[in-house]
Amino acid sequence: MAPTDARRAVVVGAGPSGFYAASQLLDAGFEVDLLDALPTPFGLVRAGVAPDHPKIKTVTRVFDKVAGREGLRFFGGVAVGRDVTPRELVERYHAVVYAFGTAADNRLGIPGEDLPGSHAATAFVGWYNGHPDHAGATYDLSREHAVVIGNGNVAIDVARMLVLSPEEITPTDTADHAIEALAASSVREVSVVGRRGPVEAAFTTPELLELGELSRADVVVDHADLHAVPDDAGRNVEVLRGYAARPPREDASHRVVLRFCWSPVEILGEGRVEAIRLARNEIVDGRAVATGEEMELPCGLVVRSIGYRGTPIDGIPFDAARGLVRNVDGRVVDEDGALVPRTYVTGWVKRGPSGVIGTNKKDSAQTTAAIVADAQAGVLAGPPIPDADEAAAWLLTRAPGAVGWDGWTRLDAHEVAAGSGAGRPRVKVVHLETMGRIAASGV
Ligand SMILES: Cc1cc2nc3c(=O)[nH]c(=O)nc-3n(C[C@H](O)[C@H](O)[C@H](O)COP(=O)(O)OP(=O)(O)OC[C@H]3O[C@@H](n4cnc5c(N)ncnc54)[C@H](O)[C@@H]3O)c2cc1C
């Protein structure tokens, strides 16, 4: 139990790391206000995890239980940096925990990167998942060839979404606008381009195996990419060898081509993406070294999936090089390494975009252990902290449309009901105004 003079915490971001931190703080005797910029909880479980992976999304049941615990209040639609400031939070809570994830992409830094038709994976993933910030976007899917840059699971998700058949996509919670656009898509071939080789690729084996089981898309791997790879190079390489040995599927109308050891050097086109120029690498001690060979791949869409990074918020020390909140094991520090009083961080914006959903539990445990230790050491005693009612009233003056857990429950029920007739888990509401209206009224 936390000492009575240090018992109110605010967690900023209701994704997995925020929920795990909230749960652990409740266990330690804190009262927790959980804020999210969106009216909906669950972060990337709702807006990142691929819609054709519904089992992974069932982790939200764990978070539902946390939300139902005494001492937790949810405020959806309150953004730090927009509605409230870090300084205001630290004046009102004994401990402030940032869990706001990494909403931006790493850039390639090559010419043509900003041509129409070249997109960040965050935006494309947010679009097909109905994230309100990306719902209004349009993607030109009128060309046959698309290129996804990157060799992680997100790159595979994007490639898979581009070749799934309507029968595979329609029963999911993919946003309606994306179901429609993907059904009309002319994309037939998606190249997934990696700078390094099959051994270095960050895909996990289940995601790689899934590519071999798509209803209408073949997966293509060039034998030559595997020649120099030792036999015992791991399960991924085994799977890739299997793909390379497979005869082309005659019934496949679509293809996912895994191209290893190519670096993008320029995105080409007059007014829009028409091709990408790639430079061949060889792998020396695990590093990609250019060989001088180049090729041009015609394409109408480029999706860059080379890692997510955090976006800085005024008043929170930020390591711009790494795209993370500056911290030592979850305690936020300034540029000189001095502790920022009563301020903590967890999840992707603490350690970077790595690991699975469960990895955030352990990460949050490190952060919350630091909070409990600081509480016990008396470090959390700060200015007079207003009580819970005052804090709630203050939050609601700053974000008058804020949605509580009951509001989210109404929106959730609405989405699930809309999906049930069509055999879908839910039909997502993607416009903030409509979300707010349904959350408020249940209509
Ligand atoms: C495309 C994709 C697919 C993935 N698929 C899988 C998978 O299949 N299996 C798996 O285990 N993991 C998967 N992951 C990883 C998993 O989603 C992450 O590990 C996890 O979501 C990170 O949790 P987080 O809480 O740190 O961040 P997030 O989930 O990003 O949550 C951050 C939350 O903070 C909120 N926020 C942002 N800014 C503010 C602000 N200023 N004020 C208030 N709130 C704010 C956001 O709205 C969001 O709800 C995937 C990730 C991506 C990107």
PDBQT file of the ligand as one rigid body, heavy atoms in Angstrom, charges set to zero:
ROOT
HETATM    1  C1  LIG A 501       0.941  -2.162 -36.987  1.00  0.00    +0.000 C 
HETATM    2  C2  LIG A 501       1.217  -2.844 -35.663  1.00  0.00    +0.000 A 
HETATM    3  C3  LIG A 501       0.821  -4.151 -35.472  1.00  0.00    +0.000 A 
HETATM    4  C4  LIG A 501       1.076  -4.776 -34.259  1.00  0.00    +0.000 A 
HETATM    5  N1  LIG A 501       0.685  -6.069 -34.104  1.00  0.00    +0.000 NA
HETATM    6  C5  LIG A 501       0.943  -6.705 -32.954  1.00  0.00    +0.000 A 
HETATM    7  C6  LIG A 501       0.551  -8.060 -32.784  1.00  0.00    +0.000 A 
HETATM    8  O1  LIG A 501      -0.021  -8.665 -33.695  1.00  0.00    +0.000 OA
HETATM    9  N2  LIG A 501       0.844  -8.657 -31.598  1.00  0.00    +0.000 N 
HETATM   10  C7  LIG A 501       1.485  -7.997 -30.577  1.00  0.00    +0.000 A 
HETATM   11  O2  LIG A 501       1.738  -8.583 -29.520  1.00  0.00    +0.000 OA
HETATM   12  N3  LIG A 501       1.873  -6.711 -30.718  1.00  0.00    +0.000 NA
HETATM   13  C8  LIG A 501       1.617  -6.063 -31.878  1.00  0.00    +0.000 A 
HETATM   14  N4  LIG A 501       2.008  -4.762 -32.017  1.00  0.00    +0.000 N 
HETATM   15  C9  LIG A 501       2.722  -4.110 -30.893  1.00  0.00    +0.000 C 
HETATM   16  C10 LIG A 501       1.771  -3.515 -29.828  1.00  0.00    +0.000 C 
HETATM   17  O3  LIG A 501       0.714  -2.869 -30.463  1.00  0.00    +0.000 OA
HETATM   18  C11 LIG A 501       2.579  -2.566 -28.924  1.00  0.00    +0.000 C 
HETATM   19  O4  LIG A 501       3.522  -3.317 -28.194  1.00  0.00    +0.000 OA
HETATM   20  C12 LIG A 501       1.745  -1.791 -27.908  1.00  0.00    +0.000 C 
HETATM   21  O5  LIG A 501       0.559  -1.285 -28.458  1.00  0.00    +0.000 OA
HETATM   22  C13 LIG A 501       2.555  -0.628 -27.303  1.00  0.00    +0.000 C 
HETATM   23  O6  LIG A 501       1.813  -0.115 -26.256  1.00  0.00    +0.000 OA
HETATM   24  P1  LIG A 501       1.907   1.382 -25.740  1.00  0.00    +0.000 P 
HETATM   25  O7  LIG A 501       0.878   1.471 -24.668  1.00  0.00    +0.000 OA
HETATM   26  O8  LIG A 501       3.292   1.734 -25.383  1.00  0.00    +0.000 OA
HETATM   27  O9  LIG A 501       1.519   2.323 -26.983  1.00  0.00    +0.000 OA
HETATM   28  P2  LIG A 501       0.165   2.472 -27.816  1.00  0.00    +0.000 P 
HETATM   29  O10 LIG A 501      -0.526   1.177 -27.989  1.00  0.00    +0.000 OA
HETATM   30  O11 LIG A 501       0.543   3.239 -29.023  1.00  0.00    +0.000 OA
HETATM   31  O12 LIG A 501      -0.771   3.406 -26.913  1.00  0.00    +0.000 OA
HETATM   32  C14 LIG A 501      -0.533   4.761 -26.733  1.00  0.00    +0.000 C 
HETATM   33  C15 LIG A 501      -1.825   5.476 -26.392  1.00  0.00    +0.000 C 
HETATM   34  O13 LIG A 501      -1.523   6.842 -26.045  1.00  0.00    +0.000 OA
HETATM   35  C16 LIG A 501      -2.490   7.695 -26.623  1.00  0.00    +0.000 C 
HETATM   36  N5  LIG A 501      -1.877   9.029 -26.785  1.00  0.00    +0.000 N 
HETATM   37  C17 LIG A 501      -0.997   9.424 -27.715  1.00  0.00    +0.000 A 
HETATM   38  N6  LIG A 501      -0.663  10.696 -27.532  1.00  0.00    +0.000 NA
HETATM   39  C18 LIG A 501      -1.346  11.135 -26.450  1.00  0.00    +0.000 A 
HETATM   40  C19 LIG A 501      -1.419  12.372 -25.769  1.00  0.00    +0.000 A 
HETATM   41  N7  LIG A 501      -0.716  13.433 -26.155  1.00  0.00    +0.000 N 
HETATM   42  N8  LIG A 501      -2.251  12.477 -24.702  1.00  0.00    +0.000 NA
HETATM   43  C20 LIG A 501      -2.991  11.415 -24.304  1.00  0.00    +0.000 A 
HETATM   44  N9  LIG A 501      -2.931  10.203 -24.911  1.00  0.00    +0.000 NA
HETATM   45  C21 LIG A 501      -2.123  10.068 -25.964  1.00  0.00    +0.000 A 
HETATM   46  C22 LIG A 501      -2.848   7.034 -27.934  1.00  0.00    +0.000 C 
HETATM   47  O14 LIG A 501      -4.127   7.448 -28.404  1.00  0.00    +0.000 OA
HETATM   48  C23 LIG A 501      -2.825   5.553 -27.551  1.00  0.00    +0.000 C 
HETATM   49  O15 LIG A 501      -4.086   5.091 -27.142  1.00  0.00    +0.000 OA
HETATM   50  C24 LIG A 501       1.754  -4.092 -33.216  1.00  0.00    +0.000 A 
HETATM   51  C25 LIG A 501       2.150  -2.771 -33.418  1.00  0.00    +0.000 A 
HETATM   52  C26 LIG A 501       1.890  -2.150 -34.629  1.00  0.00    +0.000 A 
HETATM   53  C27 LIG A 501       2.338  -0.743 -34.840  1.00  0.00    +0.000 C 
ENDROOT
TORSDOF 0
